[in-house]
Amino acid sequence: MPWLTCTEFKVSETRASHDGVALALDAIAGCGTSLMLGAVLNSVPVFRGGEAPTVETKPSFDACKGLIENTKVELCDHLSGKYPSFNSPPEPLKLEDSETQVGPTLLFGKTKISPPGVEGKGVFFDDAKGALVYARKGDDDKLAAHFAGGAIVASDLGTTRSLNTHPTFGEMYVLPTKQSYIPNVGMLQSDAAPFAMKHVLTVANAITIKVPLATLAAPFGVNERKTLELLMDNVYPVANMAFMGTKAKIYTRNYDNDDYSQDVLIDTPNQFTVDVRGTLRNVGLRLSTETVSGLFNGAACSTVDPISGESLIDGMGSDHKPVVSKLSPNGGVASVREQSIALNDDTLEFYGVVPNAIQIAMADGNLNCGTDETVGDAAFLAAGGGTVEGCAAKLKNRELAVFAVRVKTKTISTSTSAAE
């Protein structure tokens, strides 16, 4: 249970780095009720109130609150039986009584699919909206898989972000979130418009996540600001990732106060997992080896830029510095400008990130730009001015980015560190 404190840790089974990341993502994505509990305990004040925000959301609100309370009771009973020193907190929606509490686990899942009745255009859906689309399309298999773990909690990054300075970790991105809750498949409206969500409980102004800049850049194999800013504008808003916060700051003891809020601090690399390949397939542009080689005058290897810009990782004051992702034999991802990469390696997939990548990926005819090299090449060249030479110049200036992802059988994700 990632939102509980522990007094003893031990390695039960050693795993390779990327196996561990896949295991962590699968466990979070499939835990259903547990994720529902972890996402709302000590974090979303709306569930501490007695009434739903709107009349339409009352059935979903009541179901969510009942599910949380029942799960909490079962969880505390189980822990009390197994750990004699565990005492169930008196307040039903809290696991701890301290001001500083363990943060909830958040899973951000985005899928690019065509909306009902629209062909060839990609639209990004979080898990809650994705479930609605599958219901409208009558895709029972995907809908069943979506709800295989029980309730759905869809965490979304907010549209605004800001910078903050931490005394230990330096500059941090401040990312607000909102969350949508579907306690069971019966809450989906089968006869409504494709995107009607009035019965689905959506809570804005939920948890605020604070992440060091270097930690955001590291999974994509970069360590400097300019490429990170390109990623933040064009990739992270629709990235597939999991946050497992180590701390959560409560600003008031009055948990019924409307001003109640919670910050989740991400301070070590293994608390933050990105499904880089899945993310790039959604929003990146799939590039052919020929196009990438053309950026380096037809060379068989990419050329490392000896001056890659400001090193965010070297500039961190913390002892817990993230590890820049590398192209290891078991998988990985790297920037072609920061690592010498054999461009003729048949185990690599190449993806380009350009300004307005999200809009390009959602445009008519570009549904498969992340999986079809022909579509991806055309979109990449157009964004770079129409020529490979123009793209190469922008690549050197960090106005474009190209990533190499090593893919082996059953490799589904890459990250900064092991998640065991």
RODO-2510 file (C-alpha; in nm, 4 decimals, decimal comma):
residues 420
     n   res          X          Y          Z
     1     m     0,0000     0,0000     0,0000
     2     p     0,2088     0,2942    -0,1219
     3     w     0,0283     0,5529     0,0919
     4     l     0,1177     0,3839     0,4210
     5     t     0,4297     0,4362     0,6257
     6     c     0,6550     0,1342     0,6805
     7     t     0,9049     0,0543     0,9536
     8     e     1,0995    -0,2148     0,7699
     9     f     1,1994    -0,2617     0,4075
    10     k     1,3560    -0,5698     0,2550
    11     v     1,4197    -0,6944    -0,0976
    12     s     1,1894    -0,9855    -0,1674
    13     e     1,2920    -1,0345    -0,5288
    14     t     1,5578    -0,8610    -0,7346
    15     r     1,4540    -0,7339    -1,0772
    16     a     1,6178    -0,5610    -1,3676
    17     s     1,5476    -0,1886    -1,3851
    18     h     1,2931    -0,1943    -1,6631
    19     d     1,1183    -0,5040    -1,5305
    20     g     1,0732    -0,3181    -1,2046
    21     v     0,9241    -0,0152    -1,3774
    22     a     0,6797    -0,2281    -1,5740
    23     l     0,5816    -0,4043    -1,2521
    24     a     0,5227    -0,0724    -1,0737
    25     l     0,3064     0,0669    -1,3535
    26     d     0,1045    -0,2510    -1,3876
    27     a     0,0463    -0,2704    -1,0134
    28     i    -0,0738     0,0889    -0,9901
    29     a    -0,2882     0,0659    -1,3017
    30     g    -0,4560    -0,2534    -1,1879
    31     c    -0,5149    -0,1843    -0,8204
    32     g    -0,8525    -0,0140    -0,8789
    33     t    -1,0097     0,0264    -0,5374
    34     s    -0,6718     0,0748    -0,3730
    35     l    -0,5873     0,3548    -0,6148
    36     m    -0,9264     0,5102    -0,5429
    37     l    -0,8456     0,5021    -0,1731
    38     g    -0,4920     0,6271    -0,2170
    39     a    -0,5939     0,9162    -0,4406
    40     v    -0,8526     1,0627    -0,2046
    41     l    -0,7373     0,9872     0,1487
    42     n    -0,5894     1,3012     0,3027
    43     s    -0,5996     1,4779    -0,0329
    44     v    -0,9398     1,5764    -0,1739
    45     p    -1,1496     1,7797     0,0677
    46     v    -1,4740     1,7326    -0,1266
    47     f    -1,5088     1,3788     0,0142
    48     r    -1,4981     1,5133     0,3690
    49     g    -1,8140     1,7132     0,3014
    50     g    -2,1581     1,5659     0,3348
    51     e    -2,2982     1,6689    -0,0029
    52     a    -2,2063     1,6146    -0,3645
    53     p    -2,0938     1,9221    -0,5627
    54     t    -2,3937     1,8926    -0,8003
    55     v    -2,7224     1,7065    -0,8113
    56     e    -2,6115     1,5101    -1,1178
    57     t    -2,2983     1,3804    -0,9477
    58     k    -2,4738     1,2722    -0,6268
    59     p    -2,5007     0,9007    -0,7244
    60     s    -2,1313     0,8903    -0,8136
    61     f    -2,0345     1,0939    -0,5068
    62     d    -2,2262     0,8677    -0,2700
    63     a    -2,0858     0,5550    -0,4334
    64     c    -1,7296     0,6898    -0,4158
    65     k    -1,7584     0,7899    -0,0527
    66     g    -1,9106     0,4559     0,0444
    67     l    -1,6404     0,2702    -0,1467
    68     i    -1,3677     0,4710     0,0244
    69     e    -1,5090     0,4210     0,3725
    70     n    -1,5682     0,0479     0,3254
    71     t    -1,2231    -0,0057     0,1795
    72     k    -1,0686     0,1915     0,4649
    73     v    -1,2429    -0,0251     0,7237
    74     e    -1,1334    -0,3471     0,5536
    75     l    -0,7797    -0,2173     0,5137
    76     c    -0,7483    -0,1133     0,8778
    77     d    -0,8918    -0,4454     0,9991
    78     h    -0,6417    -0,6328     0,7876
    79     l    -0,3476    -0,4225     0,9050
    80     s    -0,4534    -0,4431     1,2683
    81     g    -0,4638    -0,8214     1,2440
    82     k    -0,1231    -0,8459     1,0798
    83     y     0,0620    -0,5674     1,2630
    84     p    -0,0202    -0,5473     1,6360
    85     s     0,1233    -0,1952     1,6634
    86     f    -0,1120    -0,0545     1,3983
    87     n    -0,3954     0,1572     1,5383
    88     s    -0,6873     0,2566     1,3193
    89     p    -0,7202     0,6382     1,3075
    90     p    -1,0477     0,7655     1,4568
    91     e    -1,1470     0,9753     1,1552
    92     p    -1,2852     0,7477     0,8804
    93     l    -1,1215     0,9229     0,5854
    94     k    -0,7734     0,9581     0,7320
    95     l    -0,4878     0,7134     0,7703
    96     e    -0,2667     0,9411     0,9785
    97     d    -0,3144     1,2259     1,2239
    98     s     0,0069     1,4164     1,1596
    99     e     0,0503     1,7380     0,9656
   100     t     0,2971     1,5750     0,7271
   101     q     0,1485     1,2664     0,5709
   102     v     0,2408     1,0121     0,3092
   103     g     0,1179     1,1290    -0,0275
   104     p    -0,1295     0,9358    -0,2394
   105     t    -0,0331     0,7464    -0,5525
   106     l    -0,1459     0,9131    -0,8738
   107     l    -0,1603     0,7473    -1,2146
   108     f    -0,1873     0,9642    -1,5241
   109     g    -0,3072     0,7628    -1,8222
   110     k    -0,3737     0,9196    -2,1635
   111     t    -0,4840     0,7310    -2,4731
   112     k    -0,5106     0,8721    -2,8250
   113     i    -0,8149     0,7277    -3,0009
   114     s    -1,0764     0,8429    -3,2477
   115     p    -1,3949     0,9749    -3,0882
   116     p    -1,7226     0,8101    -3,1903
   117     g    -1,8183     0,8950    -3,5476
   118     v    -1,4858     1,0642    -3,6270
   119     e    -1,2260     0,8768    -3,8279
   120     g    -0,8610     0,9663    -3,8751
   121     k    -0,8398     1,2253    -3,5976
   122     g    -0,6676     1,1511    -3,2708
   123     v    -0,8057     1,2876    -2,9445
   124     f    -0,6403     1,2385    -2,6059
   125     f    -0,8608     1,0854    -2,3392
   126     d    -0,7863     1,0221    -1,9752
   127     d    -0,9092     0,6963    -1,8213
   128     a    -1,2510     0,8365    -1,7278
   129     k    -1,3210     0,9880    -2,0694
   130     g    -1,1706     0,6818    -2,2369
   131     a    -1,4222     0,4641    -2,0551
   132     l    -1,7038     0,6856    -2,1818
   133     v    -1,5791     0,6563    -2,5400
   134     y    -1,5527     0,2774    -2,5174
   135     a    -1,9087     0,2683    -2,3823
   136     r    -2,0377     0,4847    -2,6707
   137     k    -1,8544     0,2725    -2,9264
   138     g    -1,9854    -0,0470    -2,7701
   139     d    -1,6319    -0,1799    -2,7240
   140     d    -1,7122    -0,4150    -2,4378
   141     d    -1,3696    -0,5780    -2,4298
   142     k    -1,1804    -0,2515    -2,3766
   143     l    -1,4443    -0,1284    -2,1329
   144     a    -1,4132    -0,4479    -1,9289
   145     a    -1,0341    -0,4204    -1,9299
   146     h    -1,0634    -0,0588    -1,8179
   147     f    -1,2652    -0,1629    -1,5137
   148     a    -1,0810    -0,4866    -1,4446
   149     g    -0,9360    -0,3444    -1,1238
   150     g    -1,2591    -0,1884    -1,0034
   151     a    -1,3074     0,1859    -0,9748
   152     i    -1,1393     0,4306    -1,2113
   153     v    -0,9536     0,7345    -1,0838
   154     a    -0,8385     0,9568    -1,3710
   155     s    -0,5771     1,2103    -1,2638
   156     d    -0,5181     1,5037    -1,4969
   157     l    -0,2530     1,7725    -1,4908
   158     g    -0,3960     2,1235    -1,4836
   159     t    -0,3542     2,3675    -1,7692
   160     t    -0,1375     2,6045    -1,5649
   161     r     0,2004     2,5448    -1,4096
   162     s     0,4518     2,7563    -1,2265
   163     l     0,8039     2,7442    -1,0894
   164     n     0,8978     2,7264    -0,7239
   165     t     1,2321     2,7081    -0,5477
   166     h     1,2980     2,4346    -0,2943
   167     p     1,5853     2,4819    -0,0455
   168     t     1,7238     2,1348    -0,1204
   169     f     1,6107     2,0395    -0,4685
   170     g     1,6325     2,3786    -0,6367
   171     e     1,3847     2,4854    -0,9035
   172     m     1,0694     2,2784    -0,9166
   173     y     0,7677     2,2659    -1,1443
   174     v     0,4410     2,3153    -0,9590
   175     l     0,1710     2,1109    -1,1316
   176     p    -0,1926     2,1364    -1,0180
   177     t    -0,4176     1,8376    -1,0795
   178     k    -0,7817     1,7457    -1,1081
   179     q    -0,9344     1,4030    -1,0631
   180     s    -1,2350     1,2213    -1,2078
   181     y    -1,3957     0,9257    -1,0340
   182     i    -1,6027     0,6412    -1,1767
   183     p    -1,6813     0,3977    -0,8929
   184     n    -1,8384     0,1389    -1,1223
   185     v    -1,9285     0,0877    -1,4860
   186     g    -2,2957     0,1466    -1,4146
   187     m    -2,2236     0,5172    -1,3709
   188     l    -2,1512     0,5584    -1,7420
   189     q    -2,4336     0,7161    -1,9400
   190     s    -2,5083     0,4839    -2,2278
   191     d    -2,7563     0,7142    -2,4026
   192     a    -2,5798     1,0485    -2,3691
   193     a    -2,3576     1,2500    -2,5995
   194     p    -2,0074     1,1023    -2,6422
   195     f    -1,8353     1,3253    -2,3874
   196     a    -2,1116     1,3917    -2,1351
   197     m    -1,9648     1,3445    -1,7899
   198     k    -2,2239     1,5029    -1,5646
   199     h    -2,2696     1,1773    -1,3704
   200     v    -1,8939     1,1316    -1,3328
   201     l    -1,7545     1,3111    -1,0291
   202     t    -1,4732     1,5477    -1,1306
   203     v    -1,2845     1,7343    -0,8603
   204     a    -1,0802     2,0345    -0,9652
   205     n    -0,8173     2,1922    -0,7434
   206     a    -0,7040     1,8532    -0,6215
   207     i    -0,3475     1,7609    -0,5292
   208     t    -0,0590     1,9895    -0,6291
   209     i     0,2575     1,8078    -0,7371
   210     k     0,6023     1,9621    -0,7010
   211     v     0,8755     1,7994    -0,9101
   212     p     1,2403     1,9030    -0,9607
   213     l     1,3086     2,0040    -1,3202
   214     a     1,5853     1,7474    -1,3542
   215     t     1,3534     1,4649    -1,2472
   216     l     1,1120     1,5561    -1,5273
   217     a     1,3866     1,5622    -1,7892
   218     a     1,5768     1,2490    -1,6868
   219     p     1,3331     0,9792    -1,8137
   220     f     1,3734     1,1193    -2,1664
   221     g     1,7514     1,1051    -2,1542
   222     v     1,8185     1,4796    -2,1289
   223     n     1,9742     1,6937    -1,8602
   224     e     1,9245     2,0503    -1,9783
   225     r     1,6532     2,3106    -1,9608
   226     k     1,5747     2,3871    -2,3240
   227     t     1,4753     2,0309    -2,4116
   228     l     1,2833     2,0012    -2,0863
   229     e     1,0794     2,3101    -2,1731
   230     l     0,9995     2,1541    -2,5109
   231     l     0,8853     1,8391    -2,3296
   232     m     0,6817     2,0330    -2,0728
   233     d     0,4936     2,2234    -2,3411
   234     n     0,4406     1,9398    -2,5857
   235     v     0,4629     1,6034    -2,4084
   236     y     0,4014     1,6103    -2,0337
   237     p     0,0424     1,7426    -2,0479
   238     v    -0,0578     1,4105    -2,2086
   239     a     0,2144     1,1824    -2,0711
   240     n     0,1461     0,8410    -1,9204
   241     m     0,3121     0,8434    -1,5806
   242     a     0,2820     0,7574    -1,2137
   243     f     0,3646     0,9797    -0,9184
   244     m     0,4395     0,8167    -0,5857
   245     g     0,4980     1,1004    -0,3448
   246     t     0,7126     1,0614    -0,0363
   247     k     0,5606     1,3527     0,1514
   248     a     0,2370     1,5448     0,1539
   249     k     0,2056     1,8790     0,3259
   250     i    -0,1246     1,9568     0,4955
   251     y    -0,1715     2,3286     0,5508
   252     t    -0,4386     2,3204     0,8195
   253     r    -0,5569     2,0870     1,0912
   254     n    -0,9139     2,1794     1,0121
   255     y    -0,9723     1,9166     0,7454
   256     d    -1,3284     2,0351     0,6864
   257     n    -1,2040     2,3793     0,5869
   258     d    -1,2707     2,4718     0,2228
   259     d    -0,9131     2,6015     0,1984
   260     y    -0,7697     2,2589     0,2819
   261     s    -0,5023     2,1651     0,0294
   262     q    -0,2225     1,9181    -0,0186
   263     d     0,1150     1,9337    -0,1895
   264     v     0,2911     1,6168    -0,2998
   265     l     0,6682     1,6425    -0,3223
   266     i     0,8540     1,4140    -0,5620
   267     d     1,2120     1,4070    -0,4375
   268     t     1,3747     1,0844    -0,5567
   269     p     1,3902     0,9256    -0,9030
   270     n     1,2148     0,6015    -0,8152
   271     q     0,9074     0,7938    -0,6962
   272     f     0,8324     0,9103    -1,0494
   273     t     0,7737     0,6736    -1,3396
   274     v     0,7111     0,7637    -1,7032
   275     d     0,5938     0,5247    -1,9719
   276     v     0,8155     0,6970    -2,2273
   277     r     0,7389     0,4719    -2,5209
   278     g     0,3641     0,4832    -2,4657
   279     t     0,3783     0,8595    -2,4264
   280     l     0,5815     0,9149    -2,7426
   281     r     0,3520     0,6860    -2,9403
   282     n     0,0663     0,9125    -2,8377
   283     v     0,2198     1,2531    -2,8946
   284     g     0,5639     1,2045    -3,0546
   285     l     0,6208     1,1704    -3,4284
   286     r     0,7503     0,8285    -3,5358
   287     l     1,0577     0,8842    -3,7525
   288     s     1,2275     0,6557    -4,0009
   289     t     1,5948     0,5692    -3,9559
   290     e     1,6646     0,7428    -4,2884
   291     t     1,5200     1,0700    -4,1668
   292     v     1,7149     1,0600    -3,8408
   293     s     2,0353     0,9679    -4,0233
   294     g     1,9729     1,2595    -4,2604
   295     l     1,9822     1,4971    -3,9664
   296     f     2,3484     1,3979    -3,9257
   297     n     2,4431     1,4128    -4,2968
   298     g     2,3740     1,0437    -4,3522
   299     a     2,6003     0,9280    -4,0694
   300     a     2,5613     0,5869    -3,9097
   301     c     2,5859     0,7383    -3,5608
   302     s     2,4490     1,0546    -3,4071
   303     t     2,6880     1,3295    -3,3078
   304     v     2,7062     1,4233    -2,9408
   305     d     2,6815     1,7928    -2,8692
   306     p     2,9700     1,8669    -2,6279
   307     i     2,7855     2,1715    -2,4944
   308     s     2,4374     2,0447    -2,4241
   309     g     2,3294     2,3502    -2,2296
   310     e     2,2448     2,3971    -1,8653
   311     s     2,2828     2,0726    -1,6719
   312     l     1,9785     2,0563    -1,4483
   313     i     2,0935     1,7348    -1,2842
   314     d     2,4428     1,8610    -1,1987
   315     g     2,2832     2,1741    -1,0598
   316     m     2,0658     1,9888    -0,8103
   317     g     2,1625     2,0307    -0,4466
   318     s     2,0089     1,7026    -0,3360
   319     d     2,1937     1,3769    -0,2804
   320     h     1,9042     1,2010    -0,4573
   321     k     1,9844     1,2995    -0,8131
   322     p     1,7872     1,1274    -1,0902
   323     v     1,9755     0,9080    -1,3344
   324     v     1,9522     1,0118    -1,6975
   325     s     1,7923     0,7330    -1,8981
   326     k     2,0320     0,5337    -2,1188
   327     l     1,9954     0,2863    -2,4033
   328     s     2,0778    -0,0252    -2,2025
   329     p     2,0487    -0,3740    -2,3534
   330     n     1,7171    -0,4230    -2,1722
   331     g     1,5596    -0,1060    -2,3053
   332     g     1,5819     0,2647    -2,2441
   333     v     1,5559     0,6026    -2,4099
   334     a     1,8067     0,8740    -2,4939
   335     s     1,8298     1,2045    -2,6750
   336     v     2,0223     1,1687    -3,0010
   337     r     2,2015     1,4959    -2,9228
   338     e     2,3300     1,3818    -2,5827
   339     q     2,4366     1,0247    -2,6566
   340     s     2,6129     0,8707    -2,9546
   341     i     2,3576     0,6315    -3,1008
   342     a     2,3997     0,3783    -3,3819
   343     l     2,1261     0,4927    -3,6156
   344     n     2,1122     0,1606    -3,8025
   345     d     2,0264    -0,0408    -3,4908
   346     d     1,7115    -0,2394    -3,5710
   347     t     1,6062    -0,2540    -3,2049
   348     l     1,5555     0,1237    -3,1900
   349     e     1,2459     0,3316    -3,2524
   350     f     1,2903     0,7030    -3,3184
   351     y     1,0467     0,9746    -3,2140
   352     g     1,0519     1,3469    -3,2797
   353     v     0,9055     1,6135    -3,0527
   354     v     0,8292     1,9500    -3,2086
   355     p     0,6491     2,2697    -3,1047
   356     n     0,2718     2,2191    -3,1059
   357     a     0,3261     1,8419    -3,0984
   358     i    -0,0044     1,7858    -2,9197
   359     q    -0,1998     1,9792    -3,1813
   360     i    -0,0157     1,8004    -3,4634
   361     a    -0,0852     1,4597    -3,3098
   362     m    -0,4565     1,5442    -3,2804
   363     a    -0,4954     1,6888    -3,6324
   364     d    -0,7034     1,5223    -3,9027
   365     g    -0,5062     1,2436    -4,0695
   366     n    -0,2420     1,2290    -3,7982
   367     l    -0,4010     0,9682    -3,5739
   368     n    -0,1096     0,7297    -3,6381
   369     c     0,1764     0,9807    -3,6474
   370     g     0,3273     0,8058    -3,3451
   371     t     0,3235     0,4607    -3,5038
   372     d     0,3483     0,5234    -3,8806
   373     e     0,6887     0,6452    -4,0010
   374     t     0,5435     0,7941    -4,3190
   375     v     0,2955     1,0102    -4,1295
   376     g     0,5505     1,0973    -3,8616
   377     d     0,8235     1,1925    -4,1080
   378     a     0,5919     1,4251    -4,2994
   379     a     0,4701     1,6012    -3,9835
   380     f     0,8240     1,6325    -3,8478
   381     l     0,9638     1,7819    -4,1676
   382     a     0,6745     2,0243    -4,1958
   383     a     0,7307     2,1444    -3,8388
   384     g     1,1022     2,1886    -3,9100
   385     g     1,0580     2,4068    -4,2152
   386     g     1,0170     2,1424    -4,4835
   387     t     1,3728     2,0111    -4,5191
   388     v     1,5991     1,7731    -4,3311
   389     e     1,8650     2,0456    -4,3205
   390     g     1,6200     2,2856    -4,1564
   391     c     1,5231     2,0218    -3,9020
   392     a     1,8914     1,9507    -3,8296
   393     a     1,9529     2,3176    -3,7536
   394     k     1,6546     2,3319    -3,5202
   395     l     1,7607     2,0078    -3,3553
   396     k     2,0997     2,1595    -3,2744
   397     n     1,9307     2,4663    -3,1249
   398     r     1,6936     2,2505    -2,9165
   399     e     1,3912     2,3793    -3,1069
   400     l     1,3172     2,0154    -3,1949
   401     a     1,4096     1,6962    -3,0113
   402     v     1,4621     1,3384    -3,1291
   403     f     1,4638     1,0397    -2,8960
   404     a     1,5790     0,6839    -2,9546
   405     v     1,3846     0,4166    -2,7659
   406     r     1,5270     0,0650    -2,7419
   407     v     1,2542    -0,1956    -2,7601
   408     k     1,2845    -0,5593    -2,6638
   409     t     1,0102    -0,8165    -2,6415
   410     k     0,7601    -0,7261    -2,3691
   411     t     0,9359    -0,3981    -2,2886
   412     i     0,6559    -0,1505    -2,2281
   413     s     0,8109     0,1332    -2,0319
   414     t     1,1294     0,3163    -1,9412
   415     s     1,2191     0,5251    -1,6428
   416     t     1,4909     0,6952    -1,4453
   417     s     1,5552     0,4153    -1,2026
   418     a     1,4376     0,0803    -1,0758
   419     a     1,0953     0,0614    -0,9143
   420     e     1,1023    -0,2576    -0,7130
***
